[in-house]
């Protein structure tokens, strides 16, 4: 049997290996999570240190926790794109995985070629994992988005094909909030223009149109992790804070929630946007909304490039409606650093670059050492928990399922993960298969058309694993089967 990783569905049938063998244990030279091993490695738990694996109650594993690794770690291939922080890279490398890290995203044809054999891929915001790309990733079991957003991944296709997706929704919130505070002050004092002029040798000391932010009203659209932190920072500087969100949320400090976007726009001196990219937020700020804003007010977008109708913003700036604006995100963004911010990217770019008191930054709201390190740790640990333990806590496209960790006192236990179509009768069929064994604990949950079942089974012989796996694989409801031992 070769030692090259291959898809779980390629395990030989339990009735034979094509060479006349009928012994279930004879062909069991790998575990069933897309890589090959030996019986020796299959029958005992690896002893390598696991970086941080929470139990079902949270926190780190106890020393007696059994380290589940359903593969030879050196066979697991991980592709990291877009310069994922080294903290995350090191966590994955310490597991013994094959980790390839690239500094930029890849064109679709190169991405398809790279993704064919990998089991795990880590990306940031530029890489587009569409259905047309993912259909070539036959071994892929999990995607890590080392960022907040997941709109660059076809989440529905991934779930329907048993590919779990994780992100880091909180780790860079402080960095984005701090950038917004700094940018608000820079706009109020026209610091960007003064700096550019002085770089050109022009001394232009003026006070007209420059303001303190104390006493001004900040309107926050989207009062989530970034918006609420920004609210606290702004109040500490003496600003009045109002916010609009589609959900009723408890206010921080003395801030207050308003009933509509138009109400916020009419009151705010500064408007900041912190919303996801969904159909309801596309061109959320366009001609009508800009007309509702106060004369001389300021607009800041640190959410997604599709949220602001930028040609409409350009017209509002040219007409003198707004006192300034700041954009950190754009409808189309370059795949890598370099002189790419031009009309070839977005046809309004040259007009945008000519505007006064408009601060343009290259999607760096969360780009601090602290944020990227925290994101690296959070997402890398989510990937390890999923690959090694089957835990989906924090997944964005799968039900969140977790079981109490197995211990070293349970040497002949295994964990079954069965991702299946959410249709009637599946649990009965699965439990008929598992019923020949002692099921110590089991949990299942569903999300839309996909369901996720995890069960720990005791007193299982090596020779029984392949037959158990194949019985689950043969069910018509199957999306993906994994057995962790």
TAPEPE-V399893 format. One record per residue. N is the residue number from 1. RES is the residue in one small letter. OMEGA is omega as a letter, one per 40 degrees, with the letter a starting at -180 (none if undefined). D_CENTER is the distance of its C-alpha to the mean C-alpha in whole Angstrom. Layout:
# TAPEPE-V399893
n:N res:RES omega:OMEGA d_center:D_CENTER
n:N res:RES omega:OMEGA d_center:D_CENTER
This chain:
# TAPEPE-V399893
n:1 res:x omega:a d_center:36
n:2 res:x omega:i d_center:34
n:3 res:x omega:i d_center:31
n:4 res:x omega:a d_center:29
n:5 res:x omega:i d_center:26
n:6 res:x omega:a d_center:26
n:7 res:x omega:a d_center:24
n:8 res:x omega:a d_center:25
n:9 res:x omega:a d_center:27
n:10 res:x omega:i d_center:29
n:11 res:x omega:i d_center:31
n:12 res:x omega:i d_center:35
n:13 res:x omega:a d_center:36
n:14 res:x omega:a d_center:38
n:15 res:x omega:i d_center:41
n:16 res:x omega:a d_center:41
n:17 res:x omega:a d_center:40
n:18 res:x omega:a d_center:42
n:19 res:x omega:i d_center:44
n:20 res:x omega:a d_center:46
n:21 res:x omega:i d_center:45
n:22 res:x omega:a d_center:44
n:23 res:x omega:a d_center:43
n:24 res:x omega:a d_center:40
n:25 res:x omega:a d_center:39
n:26 res:x omega:a d_center:41
n:27 res:x omega:a d_center:37
n:28 res:x omega:a d_center:35
n:29 res:x omega:i d_center:34
n:30 res:x omega:i d_center:30
n:31 res:x omega:a d_center:28
n:32 res:x omega:i d_center:26
n:33 res:x omega:i d_center:22
n:34 res:x omega:i d_center:23
n:35 res:x omega:a d_center:25
n:36 res:x omega:i d_center:29
n:37 res:x omega:i d_center:30
n:38 res:x omega:i d_center:34
n:39 res:x omega:a d_center:36
n:40 res:x omega:a d_center:36
n:41 res:x omega:a d_center:32
n:42 res:x omega:a d_center:32
n:43 res:x omega:i d_center:34
n:44 res:x omega:a d_center:33
n:45 res:x omega:i d_center:30
n:46 res:x omega:a d_center:29
n:47 res:x omega:i d_center:29
n:48 res:x omega:a d_center:27
n:49 res:x omega:i d_center:25
n:50 res:x omega:a d_center:22
n:51 res:x omega:a d_center:20
n:52 res:x omega:a d_center:19
n:53 res:x omega:a d_center:19
n:54 res:x omega:i d_center:19
n:55 res:x omega:i d_center:21
n:56 res:x omega:i d_center:21
n:57 res:x omega:a d_center:23
n:58 res:x omega:i d_center:20
n:59 res:x omega:a d_center:21
n:60 res:x omega:i d_center:22
n:61 res:x omega:i d_center:24
n:62 res:x omega:a d_center:28
n:63 res:x omega:a d_center:30
n:64 res:x omega:a d_center:31
n:65 res:x omega:i d_center:28
n:66 res:x omega:a d_center:28
n:67 res:x omega:i d_center:25
n:68 res:x omega:i d_center:24
n:69 res:x omega:a d_center:23
n:70 res:x omega:a d_center:24
n:71 res:x omega:i d_center:25
n:72 res:x omega:a d_center:26
n:73 res:x omega:a d_center:23
n:74 res:x omega:i d_center:25
n:75 res:x omega:a d_center:24
n:76 res:x omega:a d_center:21
n:77 res:x omega:a d_center:19
n:78 res:x omega:i d_center:16
n:79 res:x omega:i d_center:15
n:80 res:x omega:a d_center:13
n:81 res:x omega:i d_center:13
n:82 res:x omega:i d_center:13
n:83 res:x omega:i d_center:15
n:84 res:x omega:a d_center:12
n:85 res:x omega:a d_center:14
n:86 res:x omega:i d_center:17
n:87 res:x omega:i d_center:16
n:88 res:x omega:i d_center:13
n:89 res:x omega:a d_center:16
n:90 res:x omega:i d_center:19
n:91 res:x omega:a d_center:17
n:92 res:x omega:a d_center:16
n:93 res:x omega:a d_center:20
n:94 res:x omega:i d_center:22
n:95 res:x omega:a d_center:21
n:96 res:x omega:i d_center:23
n:97 res:x omega:i d_center:21
n:98 res:x omega:a d_center:21
n:99 res:x omega:i d_center:19
n:100 res:x omega:a d_center:19
n:101 res:x omega:i d_center:17
n:102 res:x omega:a d_center:18
n:103 res:x omega:a d_center:18
n:104 res:x omega:i d_center:17
n:105 res:x omega:a d_center:16
n:106 res:x omega:i d_center:18
n:107 res:x omega:a d_center:20
n:108 res:x omega:a d_center:20
n:109 res:x omega:i d_center:23
n:110 res:x omega:i d_center:22
n:111 res:x omega:i d_center:18
n:112 res:x omega:a d_center:20
n:113 res:x omega:a d_center:22
n:114 res:x omega:a d_center:20
n:115 res:x omega:a d_center:18
n:116 res:x omega:a d_center:21
n:117 res:x omega:a d_center:21
n:118 res:x omega:i d_center:18
n:119 res:x omega:a d_center:16
n:120 res:x omega:i d_center:13
n:121 res:x omega:i d_center:11
n:122 res:x omega:a d_center:9
n:123 res:x omega:i d_center:8
n:124 res:x omega:a d_center:8
n:125 res:x omega:a d_center:9
n:126 res:x omega:a d_center:12
n:127 res:x omega:a d_center:12
n:128 res:x omega:i d_center:12
n:129 res:x omega:a d_center:12
n:130 res:x omega:i d_center:15
n:131 res:x omega:a d_center:17
n:132 res:x omega:i d_center:19
n:133 res:x omega:a d_center:17
n:134 res:x omega:a d_center:16
n:135 res:x omega:i d_center:19
n:136 res:x omega:a d_center:21
n:137 res:x omega:a d_center:18
n:138 res:x omega:a d_center:21
n:139 res:x omega:a d_center:20
n:140 res:x omega:i d_center:16
n:141 res:x omega:a d_center:15
n:142 res:x omega:i d_center:11
n:143 res:x omega:i d_center:8
n:144 res:x omega:i d_center:6
n:145 res:x omega:a d_center:3
n:146 res:x omega:a d_center:6
n:147 res:x omega:i d_center:5
n:148 res:x omega:a d_center:6
n:149 res:x omega:i d_center:6
n:150 res:x omega:a d_center:5
n:151 res:x omega:i d_center:9
n:152 res:x omega:a d_center:9
n:153 res:x omega:i d_center:9
n:154 res:x omega:a d_center:12
n:155 res:x omega:a d_center:10
n:156 res:x omega:i d_center:14
n:157 res:x omega:a d_center:15
n:158 res:x omega:a d_center:13
n:159 res:x omega:a d_center:14
n:160 res:x omega:i d_center:18
n:161 res:x omega:i d_center:18
n:162 res:x omega:i d_center:16
n:163 res:x omega:a d_center:13
n:164 res:x omega:a d_center:10
n:165 res:x omega:i d_center:7
n:166 res:x omega:i d_center:5
n:167 res:x omega:i d_center:2
n:168 res:x omega:a d_center:5
n:169 res:x omega:a d_center:7
n:170 res:x omega:a d_center:10
n:171 res:x omega:a d_center:11
n:172 res:x omega:a d_center:12
n:173 res:x omega:a d_center:14
n:174 res:x omega:a d_center:17
n:175 res:x omega:i d_center:17
n:176 res:x omega:a d_center:16
n:177 res:x omega:i d_center:19
n:178 res:x omega:i d_center:22
n:179 res:x omega:i d_center:21
n:180 res:x omega:i d_center:22
n:181 res:x omega:i d_center:25
n:182 res:x omega:a d_center:26
n:183 res:x omega:i d_center:26
n:184 res:x omega:i d_center:28
n:185 res:x omega:i d_center:31
n:186 res:x omega:i d_center:31
n:187 res:x omega:a d_center:31
n:188 res:x omega:a d_center:34
n:189 res:x omega:i d_center:36
n:190 res:x omega:a d_center:35
n:191 res:x omega:i d_center:34
n:192 res:x omega:i d_center:32
n:193 res:x omega:a d_center:36
n:194 res:x omega:i d_center:38
n:195 res:x omega:i d_center:36
n:196 res:x omega:a d_center:36
n:197 res:x omega:a d_center:40
n:198 res:x omega:i d_center:41
n:199 res:x omega:i d_center:39
n:200 res:x omega:i d_center:41
n:201 res:x omega:a d_center:44
n:202 res:x omega:i d_center:45
n:203 res:x omega:a d_center:46
n:204 res:x omega:a d_center:45
n:205 res:x omega:a d_center:45
n:206 res:x omega:i d_center:45
n:207 res:x omega:a d_center:44
n:208 res:x omega:i d_center:44
n:209 res:x omega:i d_center:41
n:210 res:x omega:a d_center:39
n:211 res:x omega:i d_center:38
n:212 res:x omega:i d_center:37
n:213 res:x omega:i d_center:34
n:214 res:x omega:i d_center:36
n:215 res:x omega:i d_center:37
n:216 res:x omega:a d_center:35
n:217 res:x omega:i d_center:33
n:218 res:x omega:i d_center:29
n:219 res:x omega:a d_center:27
n:220 res:x omega:i d_center:24
n:221 res:x omega:a d_center:22
n:222 res:x omega:a d_center:19
n:223 res:x omega:i d_center:20
n:224 res:x omega:a d_center:16
n:225 res:x omega:i d_center:15
n:226 res:x omega:a d_center:16
n:227 res:x omega:a d_center:19
n:228 res:x omega:i d_center:21
n:229 res:x omega:i d_center:21
n:230 res:x omega:i d_center:22
n:231 res:x omega:a d_center:25
n:232 res:x omega:a d_center:26
n:233 res:x omega:a d_center:26
n:234 res:x omega:i d_center:28
n:235 res:x omega:i d_center:30
n:236 res:x omega:i d_center:31
n:237 res:x omega:i d_center:32
n:238 res:x omega:i d_center:35
n:239 res:x omega:i d_center:33
n:240 res:x omega:a d_center:33
n:241 res:x omega:i d_center:29
n:242 res:x omega:a d_center:29
n:243 res:x omega:i d_center:26
n:244 res:x omega:i d_center:25
n:245 res:x omega:a d_center:22
n:246 res:x omega:i d_center:23
n:247 res:x omega:i d_center:22
n:248 res:x omega:a d_center:25
n:249 res:x omega:i d_center:24
n:250 res:x omega:a d_center:26
n:251 res:x omega:i d_center:27
n:252 res:x omega:i d_center:26
n:253 res:x omega:a d_center:30
n:254 res:x omega:i d_center:32
n:255 res:x omega:a d_center:30
n:256 res:x omega:a d_center:30
n:257 res:x omega:i d_center:29
n:258 res:x omega:a d_center:30
n:259 res:x omega:a d_center:31
n:260 res:x omega:i d_center:30
n:261 res:x omega:i d_center:28
n:262 res:x omega:i d_center:31
n:263 res:x omega:i d_center:33
n:264 res:x omega:a d_center:30
n:265 res:x omega:a d_center:31
n:266 res:x omega:a d_center:35
n:267 res:x omega:a d_center:34
n:268 res:x omega:i d_center:32
n:269 res:x omega:i d_center:33
n:270 res:x omega:i d_center:29
n:271 res:x omega:i d_center:26
n:272 res:x omega:a d_center:23
n:273 res:x omega:a d_center:20
n:274 res:x omega:a d_center:17
n:275 res:x omega:i d_center:16
n:276 res:x omega:i d_center:13
n:277 res:x omega:i d_center:14
n:278 res:x omega:a d_center:16
n:279 res:x omega:a d_center:19
n:280 res:x omega:a d_center:21
n:281 res:x omega:i d_center:19
n:282 res:x omega:a d_center:20
n:283 res:x omega:i d_center:23
n:284 res:x omega:i d_center:23
n:285 res:x omega:i d_center:26
n:286 res:x omega:a d_center:28
n:287 res:x omega:a d_center:32
n:288 res:x omega:a d_center:33
n:289 res:x omega:i d_center:30
n:290 res:x omega:i d_center:32
n:291 res:x omega:i d_center:35
n:292 res:x omega:a d_center:34
n:293 res:x omega:i d_center:33
n:294 res:x omega:i d_center:36
n:295 res:x omega:i d_center:38
n:296 res:x omega:i d_center:37
n:297 res:x omega:a d_center:34
n:298 res:x omega:i d_center:30
n:299 res:x omega:i d_center:27
n:300 res:x omega:i d_center:24
n:301 res:x omega:i d_center:20
n:302 res:x omega:a d_center:17
n:303 res:x omega:i d_center:15
n:304 res:x omega:a d_center:15
n:305 res:x omega:a d_center:18
n:306 res:x omega:a d_center:19
n:307 res:x omega:a d_center:20
n:308 res:x omega:i d_center:23
n:309 res:x omega:a d_center:26
n:310 res:x omega:i d_center:26
n:311 res:x omega:i d_center:30
n:312 res:x omega:i d_center:31
n:313 res:x omega:i d_center:30
n:314 res:x omega:i d_center:32
n:315 res:x omega:i d_center:35
n:316 res:x omega:i d_center:34
n:317 res:x omega:a d_center:34
n:318 res:x omega:i d_center:37
n:319 res:x omega:a d_center:39
n:320 res:x omega:i d_center:39
n:321 res:x omega:a d_center:37
n:322 res:x omega:i d_center:34
n:323 res:x omega:i d_center:35
n:324 res:x omega:i d_center:32
n:325 res:x omega:i d_center:28
n:326 res:x omega:i d_center:25
n:327 res:x omega:i d_center:22
n:328 res:x omega:a d_center:19
n:329 res:x omega:a d_center:17
n:330 res:x omega:a d_center:19
n:331 res:x omega:i d_center:19
n:332 res:x omega:a d_center:19
n:333 res:x omega:a d_center:18
n:334 res:x omega:i d_center:20
n:335 res:x omega:a d_center:18
n:336 res:x omega:a d_center:20
n:337 res:x omega:i d_center:22
n:338 res:x omega:a d_center:25
n:339 res:x omega:a d_center:28
n:340 res:x omega:a d_center:26
n:341 res:x omega:a d_center:26
n:342 res:x omega:a d_center:28
n:343 res:x omega:i d_center:30
n:344 res:x omega:a d_center:29
n:345 res:x omega:i d_center:25
n:346 res:x omega:a d_center:26
n:347 res:x omega:i d_center:29
n:348 res:x omega:a d_center:30
n:349 res:x omega:a d_center:29
n:350 res:x omega:i d_center:32
n:351 res:x omega:i d_center:33
n:352 res:x omega:a d_center:30
n:353 res:x omega:a d_center:31
n:354 res:x omega:a d_center:35
n:355 res:x omega:i d_center:34
n:356 res:x omega:i d_center:35
n:357 res:x omega:i d_center:33
n:358 res:x omega:a d_center:30
n:359 res:x omega:a d_center:27
n:360 res:x omega:i d_center:25
n:361 res:x omega:a d_center:22
n:362 res:x omega:i d_center:20
n:363 res:x omega:a d_center:16
n:364 res:x omega:a d_center:17
n:365 res:x omega:i d_center:16
n:366 res:x omega:a d_center:14
n:367 res:x omega:i d_center:15
n:368 res:x omega:i d_center:17
n:369 res:x omega:a d_center:18
n:370 res:x omega:a d_center:17
n:371 res:x omega:a d_center:14
n:372 res:x omega:i d_center:13
n:373 res:x omega:i d_center:15
n:374 res:x omega:i d_center:13
n:375 res:x omega:i d_center:9
n:376 res:x omega:i d_center:11
n:377 res:x omega:a d_center:13
n:378 res:x omega:a d_center:10
n:379 res:x omega:i d_center:8
n:380 res:x omega:i d_center:11
n:381 res:x omega:i d_center:13
n:382 res:x omega:i d_center:10
n:383 res:x omega:i d_center:11
n:384 res:x omega:i d_center:14
n:385 res:x omega:a d_center:15
n:386 res:x omega:a d_center:14
n:387 res:x omega:a d_center:16
n:388 res:x omega:a d_center:19
n:389 res:x omega:a d_center:19
n:390 res:x omega:a d_center:17
n:391 res:x omega:a d_center:16
n:392 res:x omega:i d_center:13
n:393 res:x omega:a d_center:13
n:394 res:x omega:i d_center:10
n:395 res:x omega:a d_center:8
n:396 res:x omega:a d_center:8
n:397 res:x omega:a d_center:10
n:398 res:x omega:i d_center:13
n:399 res:x omega:i d_center:15
n:400 res:x omega:a d_center:15
n:401 res:x omega:i d_center:18
n:402 res:x omega:i d_center:19
n:403 res:x omega:i d_center:22
n:404 res:x omega:a d_center:25
n:405 res:x omega:i d_center:25
n:406 res:x omega:a d_center:28
n:407 res:x omega:i d_center:30
n:408 res:x omega:i d_center:32
n:409 res:x omega:a d_center:35
n:410 res:x omega:a d_center:34
n:411 res:x omega:a d_center:34
n:412 res:x omega:i d_center:35
n:413 res:x omega:i d_center:32
n:414 res:x omega:i d_center:29
n:415 res:x omega:i d_center:26
n:416 res:x omega:i d_center:25
n:417 res:x omega:a d_center:22
n:418 res:x omega:i d_center:23
n:419 res:x omega:a d_center:20
n:420 res:x omega:i d_center:23
n:421 res:x omega:a d_center:23
n:422 res:x omega:a d_center:24
n:423 res:x omega:a d_center:28
n:424 res:x omega:i d_center:31
n:425 res:x omega:a d_center:33
n:426 res:x omega:a d_center:30
n:427 res:x omega:i d_center:30
n:428 res:x omega:a d_center:34
n:429 res:x omega:a d_center:33
n:430 res:x omega:a d_center:31
n:431 res:x omega:i d_center:33
n:432 res:x omega:i d_center:36
n:433 res:x omega:a d_center:35
n:434 res:x omega:a d_center:33
n:435 res:x omega:i d_center:37
n:436 res:x omega:a d_center:39
n:437 res:x omega:i d_center:37
n:438 res:x omega:i d_center:36
n:439 res:x omega:a d_center:33
n:440 res:x omega:i d_center:32
n:441 res:x omega:a d_center:29
n:442 res:x omega:i d_center:27
n:443 res:x omega:i d_center:24
n:444 res:x omega:i d_center:23
n:445 res:x omega:a d_center:21
n:446 res:x omega:i d_center:20
n:447 res:x omega:a d_center:18
n:448 res:x omega:a d_center:19
n:449 res:x omega:a d_center:21
n:450 res:x omega:i d_center:19
n:451 res:x omega:a d_center:20
n:452 res:x omega:i d_center:19
n:453 res:x omega:i d_center:22
n:454 res:x omega:a d_center:23
n:455 res:x omega:i d_center:26
n:456 res:x omega:a d_center:28
n:457 res:x omega:a d_center:31
n:458 res:x omega:i d_center:34
n:459 res:x omega:a d_center:37
n:460 res:x omega:i d_center:36
n:461 res:x omega:i d_center:38
n:462 res:x omega:a d_center:36
n:463 res:x omega:a d_center:38
n:464 res:x omega:a d_center:37
n:465 res:x omega:a d_center:33
n:466 res:x omega:i d_center:33
n:467 res:x omega:i d_center:35
n:468 res:x omega:i d_center:33
n:469 res:x omega:a d_center:30
n:470 res:x omega:i d_center:32
n:471 res:x omega:i d_center:33
n:472 res:x omega:i d_center:30
n:473 res:x omega:a d_center:29
n:474 res:x omega:i d_center:32
n:475 res:x omega:a d_center:31
n:476 res:x omega:a d_center:30
n:477 res:x omega:a d_center:27
n:478 res:x omega:i d_center:25
n:479 res:x omega:i d_center:22
n:480 res:x omega:i d_center:21
n:481 res:x omega:i d_center:23
n:482 res:x omega:i d_center:23
n:483 res:x omega:a d_center:25
n:484 res:x omega:a d_center:24
n:485 res:x omega:none d_center:28
